[in-house]
Amino acid sequence: MRLILYLVLILGFTPALAAPEVYSVHPDLSTVRFRVPVGPDFIRGTLPFSSAILVFDPASPESLTLAVTLDASGAEAGFREATLVMRGESFLNTAVYRQIFFISTKATKTAAGLGVDGDITLRGVTQPAHFDVRIDARDASLPTRLTIEATGSIALSAFGASRWFGLVGDEVTLDILAVADKAR
């Protein structure tokens, strides 16, 4: 519901002269990979997309807006025990919070693409987040398709997540690959 309301607000306030297009992300072709330090090593895993909508104008990339919903209950963390701990009450608490939300608030051009700021809601707590984003729209065989790559990180402590007796590092690195097509 939040996603739909947000898109109505975005699209309702888009200037008439702009030519933004609405894109829907393919959850089955897209993934969020994460890594979190555990001692001298890392636990790696994935978070599946539930849905994501982009409003994008290639002529004005800094006008990008995003609304993303991830399925926290579908998170996988390398091996069964790590997955159970990650989904448990001290980390994602998926019994209560089944989804993770990201809503962009600002996009700025950078030398490598875009810097996208926004708000991420995890465990019912909303905090600012920043992602470095590259959007590729050059697939001549699929002119209505975008490939989006993004990287960023969050601190578990900012969302009230436990560091599991101090064994788990605070910083979670996120690497995102998303495939989106123009909405019809």
N, C-alpha and C positions, 0 to 999 in steps of 0.2 A: 504494500500500500504506500509506504514512504517513497518507494522508487517511482511509482506512477504520479504521485503528487509532485515530486521534485521535477519530473519531466514536463508535466503540465506547466509548472512555473517557468522552467527554462524556455520552453517553446513559446509560451505565451508572451514572454518579454524579449524575444529575439528581434533585433531590428529588422525592418522590412527589407532593407537593402542587402543584408547579409545573405549568403547562400549556404547555410549549414545543412548538413545531411544527418539523419538519424541512422545509427548503426546498432545492430544487435549482435552480441557476442555469442558464438557457438560454444556452449558449455562442453560438448564432447571433443572439441578441437583445441580447447584452451585449458591452461593449468596455472596454478600458483605453486611454485616450489619454495620450500623454506629450509633454512638450516639454523640450528641453534647450538652454541658450544656446550659440550658436556665434558668437563675435565679438559684433557689435551685434544679431544676429538670433537666431532660434530654429529648430531642426529639430523638426518635429512628426511624430508617428507613432502607431501602434497596436500593442498586444499582444493577441492573442486569448486568450480563456478556454479552458482544457482542461476544467476542472470546478470547481465550487464548491458547497459545502454550507453552509447557515446553520441554526442552531438559534435560534429566536426566539419570544419570548412578548410580544405587544403590551402586556400588562398589566405586564410587567417588562422593558422594553427593555434595561436594563443587564445582563441575563443573556445577551445576544447572544453567540454564539460563531460563528466563521467558520473555514473551511478552504478555501483557494483554490489552484488550480494554473493557472498561465498557460503558454502555449506560446511559449517564447522563440524557438524556431526559426521561428515564423510571424510574428515581429515585422516591421513595415514602417515605414520612416522617410522618408516624403515622396518621395524619388527613389532610383533604383537604387543609386548609389554610396554614399549615406548608409546605405541598408539593408545593403549588403555590409559596410561598416565596422562598423556596429552589431552585426551578427551575428558579426563576426570575433573573433579571439583576444583583442584588446586591450579589447573591450567585453563583450558577452554570452557570447562563446566558445561558441556553440551547437553546435559540433562535439562538445564535451564535456558541456555543461550545457544540455540541451534544454528544461528547465522551470524556472519560478520559483514558489516556494511562499510562502504567507502563512498563518500560524496565529495567530488572535487569542488574547490572554492576559487582556485586561481591557476592559470597556466601561463608560463613565461617562456619565451624562446631562449634556448641555450645553444652553445656551439655544437652540442651533440644531439639536439632535438628539442625537448621541452622539459621544463621543471614543473611538475604538477603538485600543488598543495591541496590538501583537503582534510576531511575529518573521517577517522576510522572509528567504528564502534565495535568493541570486542568485550565480551562479558558484561554488556550493559553499560560500559564506560566509553565515552567519546573523547578522543584525543586528536590533536593535529598530527598529520603525517605528510611526508614529502617523498615523491617518486621521480626518478629520472626516466623519461619516456621517449621512445622512438616509435614513430608511426610510419609504416611503409605501405604506400598505395600504388606500387609500381608493377603489380602482376597483370600484364597485358591480357592474359587468358581469363582473368576474373576482375574486370574493371570496377566492379561494385564491392570489392573485398579490401579490407585493411588488415594488416598484421601489426600488432601492438606488442612491444617489448618494454618492460618496466622493471626497475630495481629500486629498492628502498629498504628501510629497516624500522623496526619498532622496539620499544623497551617493554618487556613483560611487566615490570613493576609499575609502569604507568597505567596499566589496566587491572591492577590488583591481583595479578597472577603470581603464584608462588614460584620461587626458584628451586623448589624441591630440595630442601635442606642445604642450599648453597652449592649444590652440585651442577646446576644448570645455569649457564650464563644468562645475562639479562637481555642481550641484544639478539633479536630474531631477524635474519636477513631474508627478504622476499624477492624472488625472481619470477616475473610474470610473463607468460606468453599467451596472447589472446588473438583469436581470429574472429573478425566481425564482418558482416555483410550489411549493405544498406537495407533498412527496414522497408517493407512494402506497404 
